[in-house]
């Protein structure tokens, strides 16, 4: 089986060093579709994605 499990985890950190898990999405292989799903989950939570 070539499909590899993939679990991206996005962790946010504020200026007081408080860490919080913002998104966890399971899937297969790292791909553009996988990252779009992660970004979609963050957007649904009204999280601003900017550097």
C-alpha positions in Angstrom: 0.0 0.0 0.0 1.6 3.3 -1.1 -0.9 5.6 0.7 0.7 7.0 3.7 -1.4 8.4 6.6 -1.0 12.1 7.1 -2.0 14.1 10.1 -1.3 17.9 9.9 -1.5 19.7 13.2 -1.6 23.5 13.4 -0.5 25.0 16.7 -0.9 28.7 17.4 1.3 30.6 19.9 0.5 34.0 21.3 2.9 36.6 22.6 2.7 35.2 26.1 3.9 31.8 24.8 0.5 30.2 25.3 0.1 27.3 22.8 -3.2 26.0 21.5 -4.0 23.4 18.9 -6.0 25.2 16.1 -6.5 22.4 13.6 -6.1 18.6 13.2 -7.1 16.9 10.0 -6.5 13.3 9.1 -6.0 12.1 5.6 -3.7 10.4 3.1 -0.4 11.9 1.8 0.6 15.5 2.1 -1.0 17.3 -0.8 -2.5 20.6 -1.9 -6.0 19.2 -1.2 -4.9 18.2 2.4 -3.6 21.7 3.1 -6.8 23.3 1.7 -8.8 21.2 4.1 -6.7 22.4 7.0 -7.0 26.1 5.9 -10.7 25.6 5.4 -11.0 24.3 9.0 -9.1 27.4 10.3 -11.2 29.7 8.2 -14.4 28.2 9.7 -13.0 29.0 13.1 -12.6 32.6 12.1 -8.8 32.3 12.4 -6.8 34.9 10.4 -4.1 33.2 8.4 -1.4 35.8 7.9 2.4 36.0 8.7 
